[in-house]
Amino acid sequence: MENFFKLKQNKTTVRREVIGGLTTFVSMAYIFFLNPQILGQAGVPTGAVFLAAIIVAVFGTLLMGLYANVPFALAPGIGMQAYFTYTIVFGFGFSWQEALAVVFLVGLVDIVITMTHGRQAIVRGIPAELKAAIGGGIGLFVTYIGLKNAGFINYLVDAKNVLSVNDSAYHGSFPSKVSSILAGGGVTPELAKFNSASVLLALIGLVILVVLMMRKVPAAFLITLILTTLIGIPMGVTATHLSPATSLSASFTSLQDVFGQAWGAKGMGSLFSNWHHASLALITIFAMGLTGLFDAIGTLIGIGNQTGIFSKEDQQAFEHDHGFNSKMDRALVVDTFTTTLAGVAGTSNTTTFIESATGVGAGARTGLANVVTAIGFAAMVVLAPLVSVVPTAATAPLLILVGISMMGEFKKIAWDKLEVALPAFFTSVFMAFAYSISYGIAAGFIFYIIVKYALGKFKDVSPVLLIVSAFFLANFVILAFM
């Protein structure tokens, strides 16, 4: 064990690694309850999502520890869970099977980019302020979803601005059964009245989480999830009945129906069935891949550099070598292969979790900590029947706080410089208000080019940015004429 993980070289011990691994596990355990909540809205069986997330988290976390020898755990990312449900399925109209196919293809594309070192060209080609805007924008997007799920926001719809009902033109009267309403700018958000048990429970959960976070209580997210769910029992919000459909055996049965759907007729078989689907699929694959790449690199560099897990030699090897000699190179390889497995298993894209910082803070420095974390993830399988018990009101506060923490990226943007602020603003705001990470990236890239052209600095625009923006524009033109 000493020789394999190089404990002395990394100035750590078995005890420190075990404590660090357990700390990371406790900090991340909440994600396995949040993941089914979000993907379940897209139609994916929640029991299957719960098990699929555990499978890919155990695989990725173990591989990260054994191959890269770093204490960074992997699991389905919250931003990508939201992207899966609210953008790909709800926004673009893909089925959940097609969305899984997209996740699988994102993994494949990321593997090619990583193995050919194309990621270096991409990282260099995207301006730093746009990378920061993407990270902060996803935080704004996730927070907005959390506020909506909590029921804190209502929407007033002026009848004069209703454009369609049930996907048909509105002519002044509503059918007896309404499944969807599309309105224009007459929709006005307002703060909800706190007279609903579900909304009140979400507020209680948010207050609990804020207090725990301010006091820096370990496992604040998991504690909040459990407490809010328990408080919801006497309030009538938490469902306490466990039906046979939520049993462990039922979850494994549903996993069989989900595993491999990305390759099936309803997944890959229909993903490129027409030009409309194909264009959206390609845009989505690029946007998810780009976001995942920045997310992984940002987390690895942010935690690794501060703690010395990545030495200066590691960083130089990552930027200049054409092999896979650095820990960071190997960590990115693991990250991309795990996302490919996620698409096959039945969950959204995985990412290197920022919560790994809690384990690193507790002393973890090598992959041995990841082995401990992975064992903890695997042990959670027995909790599958409890997934349906956790109410949305208990998970909404977690989304709000995670989103807020991601907005820290905004501090890297020079907002006092209009040349920088314009594209950064459109990137982040369009992500939240257009309910699409893809369209946020598109808006930011396009306005960046416009600003540089207006300033006579068009030569500053990288070929990567030009090619991607042209692709985005082509997609918008296709959508306009559909």
C-alpha positions in Angstrom: 0.0 0.0 0.0 2.8 2.4 0.9 4.6 1.8 -2.5 1.4 1.8 -4.6 0.0 5.1 -3.3 3.4 6.6 -2.4 2.2 7.7 1.0 5.5 8.9 2.4 6.3 10.8 -0.8 3.0 12.6 -0.5 3.6 13.3 3.2 0.5 11.4 4.4 -0.5 8.3 6.4 -3.1 5.5 6.1 -5.1 7.1 9.0 -5.2 10.5 7.3 -6.3 9.0 4.0 -9.1 7.0 5.7 -10.4 10.0 7.5 -10.1 12.1 4.3 -12.0 9.5 2.3 -14.8 9.2 4.8 -15.1 13.0 5.0 -15.5 13.2 1.2 -18.1 10.4 1.3 -20.2 12.1 3.9 -20.0 15.4 2.1 -21.1 13.9 -1.2 -23.7 11.3 -0.1 -26.5 13.8 -0.7 -26.0 13.7 -4.5 -27.4 10.2 -4.7 -30.7 11.5 -3.4 -30.7 14.7 -5.5 -29.9 12.9 -8.7 -33.1 10.8 -8.9 -35.1 13.9 -8.0 -33.9 15.8 -11.0 -33.6 13.1 -13.6 -36.8 11.5 -12.5 -38.7 14.6 -13.7 -37.4 13.7 -17.2 -39.0 10.3 -16.9 -36.0 8.1 -16.0 -37.1 5.6 -13.3 -35.7 7.0 -10.0 -34.6 3.7 -8.6 -32.6 3.0 -11.7 -31.0 6.5 -11.5 -30.0 6.0 -7.9 -28.2 2.7 -8.6 -26.7 4.0 -11.9 -25.2 7.0 -10.1 -23.7 4.7 -7.5 -22.2 2.4 -10.2 -20.5 5.3 -12.1 -19.4 7.0 -8.9 -17.8 3.9 -7.5 -16.1 3.2 -10.9 -14.9 6.7 -11.4 -13.8 7.3 -7.9 -11.9 4.0 -7.7 -10.2 4.5 -11.1 -9.3 8.1 -10.1 -7.6 6.7 -7.0 -5.9 3.7 -8.5 -4.8 5.2 -11.9 -4.3 8.9 -11.1 -3.5 8.5 -7.4 -5.4 11.6 -6.4 -8.1 12.1 -3.8 -10.8 13.5 -6.1 -14.2 11.7 -6.1 -16.6 11.6 -9.1 -20.3 11.5 -9.3 -23.1 12.9 -11.6 -22.7 16.7 -11.5 -25.6 18.9 -10.4 -25.2 21.4 -13.3 -25.3 18.5 -15.8 -28.3 16.9 -14.1 -30.2 20.2 -14.5 -29.0 20.4 -18.1 -30.1 16.8 -18.8 -33.7 17.4 -17.6 -34.5 21.1 -18.1 -32.5 21.8 -21.3 -32.2 18.5 -23.2 -35.6 16.9 -22.3 -37.9 19.8 -21.4 -36.3 22.5 -23.6 -35.2 20.6 -26.7 -37.8 17.9 -26.6 -35.5 14.9 -26.5 -36.7 11.7 -24.8 -34.7 10.6 -21.8 -33.3 7.7 -23.8 -32.0 10.2 -26.4 -30.6 12.4 -23.6 -28.6 9.3 -22.3 -27.3 8.8 -25.8 -26.1 12.4 -25.8 -24.3 11.8 -22.5 -22.6 8.8 -23.9 -21.5 10.7 -27.0 -20.2 13.6 -24.9 -18.0 11.0 -23.1 -16.7 9.7 -26.4 -16.0 13.2 -27.8 -14.2 14.1 -24.5 -12.2 10.9 -24.7 -11.0 11.8 -28.2 -10.2 15.4 -27.2 -8.4 14.2 -24.1 -6.4 11.4 -25.7 -5.3 13.6 -28.6 -4.6 16.6 -26.2 -7.1 18.7 -28.2 -8.2 20.0 -24.8 -5.2 22.2 -24.7 -6.2 24.0 -27.9 -9.8 24.4 -26.5 -8.7 25.7 -23.1 -6.3 28.2 -24.8 -8.9 29.2 -27.4 -11.7 30.3 -25.0 -11.0 33.6 -23.2 -10.6 33.3 -19.4 -13.6 35.7 -18.8 -15.9 33.5 -20.8 -14.7 30.4 -18.9 -15.5 32.2 -15.7 -18.9 33.3 -17.1 -19.8 29.7 -18.0 -19.0 28.5 -14.5 -20.9 31.3 -12.8 -23.7 31.1 -15.3 -24.3 27.4 -14.4 -24.4 28.5 -10.8 -27.1 31.0 -11.6 -29.0 28.4 -13.6 -28.9 25.8 -10.8 -29.9 28.4 -8.2 -32.9 29.5 -10.3 -34.0 25.9 -10.6 -33.7 25.5 -6.8 -35.8 28.6 -6.2 -38.5 27.2 -8.6 -38.4 23.7 -7.2 -38.8 25.2 -3.7 -41.9 27.0 -4.9 -40.5 30.4 -3.8 -41.4 32.0 -7.2 -44.8 32.2 -8.9 -45.5 33.6 -12.3 -48.4 35.9 -13.4 -49.4 35.3 -17.0 -51.3 38.1 -18.9 -53.8 36.4 -21.1 -53.0 38.9 -23.9 -49.5 37.4 -24.0 -50.5 33.8 -24.3 -49.0 32.5 -27.6 -50.1 28.9 -27.6 -52.0 26.3 -25.5 -51.2 22.6 -25.7 -48.7 23.5 -28.5 -51.6 25.0 -30.6 -52.2 28.7 -31.4 -54.2 30.5 -28.7 -57.5 32.0 -29.9 -58.9 33.5 -26.7 -60.3 30.3 -25.0 -58.7 27.5 -23.1 -59.5 23.8 -23.7 -61.0 21.7 -20.9 -57.6 20.1 -20.3 -54.4 22.2 -20.4 -51.0 20.5 -20.6 -48.8 23.4 -21.6 -49.0 27.2 -22.1 -46.5 29.3 -24.0 -46.5 33.0 -23.2 -44.5 36.0 -24.3 -43.1 38.9 -22.3 -46.3 39.3 -20.3 -45.1 36.7 -17.7 -44.1 38.4 -14.5 -42.4 36.5 -11.7 -43.4 37.3 -8.1 -42.5 36.0 -4.6 -44.7 33.2 -3.5 -47.0 33.5 -0.5 -45.6 31.2 2.2 -48.9 29.5 3.0 -48.2 26.1 1.5 -46.7 23.3 3.5 -44.2 22.4 0.8 -43.0 26.0 0.4 -42.7 26.4 4.2 -40.7 23.1 4.4 -38.3 24.3 1.7 -37.8 27.5 3.6 -37.1 25.6 6.8 -34.6 23.5 4.9 -32.9 26.5 3.5 -32.6 28.2 6.9 -31.1 24.9 8.4 -28.6 24.6 5.6 -27.5 28.3 5.8 -27.0 28.0 9.5 -25.0 24.8 9.2 -22.9 26.2 6.3 -22.1 29.4 8.3 -21.0 27.3 11.2 -19.0 25.1 8.8 -20.6 21.9 10.1 -19.3 18.8 8.2 -21.8 17.1 6.0 -24.1 20.1 6.2 -25.9 19.1 3.0 -26.6 15.5 4.1 -27.7 16.7 7.5 -30.1 19.2 6.0 -31.5 16.6 3.6 -32.3 14.2 6.5 -33.6 16.8 8.9 -35.9 18.5 6.3 -37.2 15.1 5.2 -38.0 14.2 8.8 -39.6 17.6 9.5 -41.8 17.1 6.4 -43.5 14.0 7.9 -45.7 15.8 10.4 -46.2 18.6 7.8 -47.7 16.0 5.4 -45.1 16.7 2.7 -42.8 13.7 3.1 -44.3 10.4 1.8 -43.7 7.7 4.4 -45.3 4.8 2.5 -42.8 2.5 0.9 -44.5 0.6 -1.9 -43.1 -2.6 -3.5 -42.2 -0.4 -6.5 -39.5 1.4 -4.4 -37.9 -1.8 -3.0 -34.2 -2.6 -3.7 -35.2 -5.5 -6.0 -37.5 -3.2 -8.0 -34.7 -0.7 -8.3 -32.4 -3.4 -9.8 -35.3 -4.4 -12.2 -35.7 -0.9 -13.4 -32.0 -0.5 -13.8 -32.1 -3.4 -16.3 -34.7 -1.4 -18.3 -32.5 1.7 -18.3 -29.0 0.2 -18.7 -27.9 0.4 -22.3 -30.9 2.5 -23.5 -28.4 5.0 -24.9 -27.6 2.5 -27.6 -31.2 1.4 -28.3 -33.7 2.4 -30.9 -35.2 5.1 -28.6 -31.7 6.4 -27.8 -29.0 6.5 -30.5 -31.4 5.1 -33.0 -33.6 8.2 -33.0 -31.1 10.9 -31.9 -30.2 11.9 -35.5 -33.5 11.0 -37.1 -34.0 14.5 -38.7 -32.1 17.8 -39.2 -33.8 19.5 -36.3 -32.8 16.7 -33.9 -29.3 16.4 -35.4 -28.5 20.1 -35.1 -29.7 20.3 -31.5 -27.8 17.1 -30.6 -24.5 18.3 -32.0 -24.9 21.7 -30.2 -25.7 19.9 -27.0 -22.8 17.5 -27.3 -20.4 20.3 -27.8 -21.8 22.5 -25.0 -21.9 19.7 -22.4 -18.4 18.5 -23.4 -17.0 22.1 -23.1 -18.7 22.7 -19.8 -17.6 19.4 -18.4 -14.0 20.0 -19.5 -13.9 23.4 -17.8 -15.6 22.1 -14.7 -13.1 19.2 -14.3 -10.0 21.3 -15.0 -11.2 24.1 -12.7 -11.8 21.7 -9.8 -8.6 19.8 -10.3 -6.5 23.0 -10.5 -8.4 24.8 -7.8 -8.0 22.1 -5.2 -4.8 20.5 -6.4 -2.6 23.6 -6.7 -3.6 25.0 -3.4 -2.7 21.8 -1.5 0.3 20.7 -3.5 -1.3 17.6 -4.8 -0.3 18.8 -8.3 3.4 19.9 -8.3 4.7 22.5 -10.7 6.1 19.6 -12.7 2.6 18.1 -13.0 1.2 21.4 -14.3 4.0 21.9 -16.8 3.6 18.3 -18.0 -0.1 18.9 -18.4 0.4 22.0 -20.5 3.3 20.9 -22.7 3.8 17.1 -22.7 2.1 14.9 -25.3 2.0 11.9 -23.0 0.0 11.1 -19.9 2.7 11.5 -17.3 1.1 14.0 -15.0 -1.5 13.3 -12.4 -3.8 15.9 -14.0 -3.6 14.2 -17.4 -4.6 10.9 -15.9 -7.3 12.5 -13.8 -8.9 14.0 -16.9 -8.7 10.6 -18.7 -10.7 9.0 -15.8 -13.2 11.9 -15.8 -14.0 11.4 -19.5 -14.3 7.6 -19.4 -16.6 7.8 -16.4 -19.0 10.1 -18.3 -19.2 7.5 -21.1 -20.1 4.9 -18.6 -22.8 7.3 -17.1 -24.6 7.4 -20.5 -24.6 3.6 -20.7 -25.6 3.0 -17.1 -28.5 5.5 -17.1 -27.5 8.8 -15.5 -26.2 12.3 -16.4 -22.6 13.4 -16.9 -20.2 12.8 -14.1 -17.7 15.4 -12.9 -14.9 15.7 -10.4 -16.7 17.0 -7.3 -15.7 20.2 -5.5 -16.8 18.5 -2.3 -13.6 16.5 -2.6 -12.0 19.6 -1.0 -13.5 18.6 2.3 -11.6 15.3 2.2 -8.4 17.1 1.1 -8.9 19.5 4.0 -9.1 16.5 6.3 -5.7 15.3 5.2 -6.3 13.2 2.0 -3.5 13.4 -0.5 -3.5 10.2 -2.5 -5.8 7.7 -4.2 -6.1 5.6 -1.0 -8.7 8.1 0.2 -10.7 7.5 -3.0 -10.8 3.8 -2.3 -12.4 4.5 1.1 -14.9 7.0 -0.5 -15.8 4.4 -3.2 -16.5 1.8 -0.5 -18.9 4.3 1.2 -20.7 4.9 -2.1 -21.1 1.2 -2.7 -22.6 0.7 0.7 -25.4 3.2 -0.1 -27.1 0.7 -2.5 -29.2 -0.6 0.5 -30.8 2.9 0.8 -32.4 2.7 -2.7 -36.0 2.2 -1.2 -35.7 5.6 0.5 -35.2 7.6 -2.7 -39.0 8.1 -3.2 -39.3 9.4 0.4 -37.2 12.5 0.0 -39.5 15.4 -1.1 -38.5 18.1 -3.6 -38.7 20.6 -0.8 -35.8 18.9 0.9 -33.5 18.9 -2.2 -34.4 22.4 -3.4 -32.3 24.2 -0.7 -29.3 22.1 -1.7 -29.6 23.3 -5.3 -29.8 26.9 -4.2 -26.7 26.7 -2.1 -24.7 24.7 -4.7 -25.6 27.3 -7.3 -24.6 30.2 -5.0 -21.2 28.5 -4.4 -20.6 28.2 -8.1 -21.2 31.9 -8.7 -17.8 32.5 -7.1 -16.5 32.3 -10.7 -17.9 35.8 -11.4 -15.2 37.4 -9.3 -12.7 36.5 -12.1 -14.6 38.8 -14.5 -13.6 42.5 -14.8 -17.1 43.8 -14.7 -15.9 47.4 -14.9 -14.7 46.8 -18.4 -17.6 46.8 -20.8 -15.6 44.9 -23.4 -15.4 42.0 -20.9 -18.7 42.5 -19.1 -21.0 42.3 -22.2 -20.2 38.8 -23.4 -19.8 37.5 -19.8 -23.3 39.0 -18.9 -25.0 37.4 -21.9 -23.3 34.1 -21.2 -24.5 33.8 -17.6 -27.9 35.5 -17.9 -29.1 33.6 -20.9 -28.2 30.3 -19.2 -30.7 31.0 -16.4 -33.4 32.9 -18.2 -33.3 30.9 -21.4 -33.1 27.7 -19.3 -30.3 26.5 -21.4 -26.5 26.2 -20.8 -26.0 25.8 -24.6 -27.8 29.0 -25.5 -25.8 30.9 -22.8 -22.5 29.7 -24.2 -23.8 30.6 -27.7 -24.8 34.1 -26.7 -21.5 34.8 -24.9 -19.4 33.6 -27.8 -21.4 35.5 -30.4 -21.3 38.8 -28.5 -17.6 38.3 -27.8 -17.0 38.3 -31.5 -19.2 41.3 -32.1 -17.4 43.3 -29.4 -13.9 42.4 -30.7 -15.0 43.3 -34.3 -16.4 46.7 -33.1 -13.1 47.4 -31.3 -11.0 46.5 -34.3 -9.5 43.5 -32.4 -11.0 40.7 -34.5 -7.6 39.1 -34.7 -7.9 38.3 -31.0 -10.7 35.9 -31.7 -9.4 32.3 -31.8 -10.3 30.0 -34.7 -11.9 27.7 -32.1 -14.3 30.4 -31.1 -15.1 31.3 -34.7 -15.9 27.8 -35.7 -18.0 27.1 -32.7 -19.9 30.4 -33.0 -20.6 29.7 -36.7 -22.1 26.4 -35.7 -24.3 28.1 -33.1 -25.5 30.6 -35.6 -26.3 27.9 -38.1 -28.4 26.1 -35.4 -30.4 29.3 -34.7 -31.1 29.8 -38.4 -32.3 26.2 -38.7 -34.6 26.6 -35.6 -36.0 29.9 -37.1 -37.2 28.1 -40.2 -38.4 24.9 -38.6 
